[in-house]
Amino acid sequence: MPTYEYACEACANTWETEQRITEAPLKECPKCGEPKARRLISGSRFVLKGGGWYADGYGSSSKSNGRAPKSDGASKTESAPAASSSSASSSSSD
């Protein structure tokens, strides 16, 4: 349920209250009782945390900006000769 912020124009009291989206805005101030309450526009408290969330909402940043993905230092071509040399040595022992 969303939290809405209100302010009273009569006494300058501000408060927050949880309401359903379908509920009508409050009119009466809980402090002074005057029907001068007004719903304020405030920032959202909705925050996505954890891995897998991107600021732009579209996949990883390496794909969205056109750059190649970062390498961890080991290339695929380096591991291929090592595998072929081990298979060559195993075939020579037959």
C-alpha positions as CSV (number, residue, x, y, z in Angstrom):
1,M,0.0,0.0,0.0
2,P,1.5,3.4,-1.0
3,T,2.4,6.0,1.6
4,Y,1.1,9.6,0.8
5,E,2.4,12.8,2.3
6,Y,-0.1,15.5,3.3
7,A,0.1,19.1,4.4
8,C,-2.5,21.3,6.0
9,E,-2.9,24.8,4.6
10,A,-4.5,26.1,7.8
11,C,-1.9,25.0,10.4
12,A,1.1,24.0,8.3
13,N,1.0,20.4,9.8
14,T,2.6,17.7,7.6
15,W,2.1,14.0,8.0
16,E,2.2,10.7,6.1
17,T,-0.5,8.1,5.8
18,E,-0.9,4.7,4.0
19,Q,-3.8,4.6,1.6
20,R,-5.0,2.4,-1.2
21,I,-4.6,3.9,-4.6
22,T,-8.3,3.8,-5.1
23,E,-9.1,5.8,-1.9
24,A,-9.9,9.5,-2.2
25,P,-7.4,12.0,-0.9
26,L,-7.9,13.1,2.7
27,K,-9.5,16.5,3.2
28,E,-9.4,17.0,7.0
29,C,-6.2,17.7,9.0
30,P,-5.8,15.4,12.0
31,K,-4.2,18.1,14.1
32,C,-6.5,21.1,13.7
33,G,-9.6,19.4,12.1
34,E,-9.8,22.0,9.3
35,P,-10.8,20.7,5.8
36,K,-7.6,22.2,4.3
37,A,-5.5,19.1,3.8
38,R,-3.7,18.7,0.5
39,R,-1.8,15.7,-0.8
40,L,1.8,16.6,-1.6
41,I,3.9,15.2,-4.5
42,S,7.0,13.5,-3.0
43,G,9.7,11.2,-4.2
44,S,9.2,7.5,-4.4
45,R,10.8,5.1,-1.9
46,F,10.8,2.2,-4.4
47,V,14.4,1.0,-4.8
48,L,15.7,-2.1,-6.7
49,K,18.5,-3.8,-4.8
50,G,20.7,-6.7,-5.7
51,G,22.3,-8.0,-8.8
52,G,20.7,-8.1,-12.2
53,W,19.1,-4.6,-12.1
54,Y,20.4,-2.0,-14.5
55,A,19.9,1.8,-14.4
56,D,18.6,2.0,-17.9
57,G,16.4,-1.2,-17.6
58,Y,17.9,-2.8,-20.7
59,G,20.4,-5.7,-20.2
60,S,24.0,-5.2,-19.4
61,S,25.9,-2.0,-19.9
62,S,28.4,-3.7,-22.2
63,K,25.7,-4.5,-24.7
64,S,23.9,-1.2,-24.5
65,N,26.9,1.1,-25.1
66,G,28.4,-0.9,-28.0
67,R,31.6,-1.9,-26.2
68,A,33.1,-5.4,-26.0
69,P,32.6,-7.3,-22.8
70,K,35.5,-7.1,-20.3
71,S,38.0,-9.9,-20.2
72,D,39.2,-11.6,-17.1
73,G,42.8,-11.9,-18.5
74,A,42.5,-15.5,-19.8
75,S,41.6,-15.7,-23.4
76,K,40.0,-18.7,-25.1
77,T,42.9,-19.1,-27.6
78,E,45.4,-19.7,-24.7
79,S,43.4,-22.6,-23.3
80,A,42.9,-24.3,-26.7
81,P,46.7,-25.2,-27.3
82,A,47.0,-26.6,-23.8
83,A,44.1,-29.0,-24.4
84,S,45.6,-30.1,-27.8
85,S,49.0,-30.7,-26.3
86,S,47.6,-32.9,-23.5
87,S,45.6,-34.9,-26.1
88,A,48.8,-35.2,-28.2
89,S,50.7,-36.5,-25.2
90,S,48.0,-39.0,-24.4
91,S,47.9,-40.3,-28.0
92,S,51.7,-40.8,-27.9
93,S,51.4,-43.0,-24.9
94,D,49.1,-45.5,-26.7
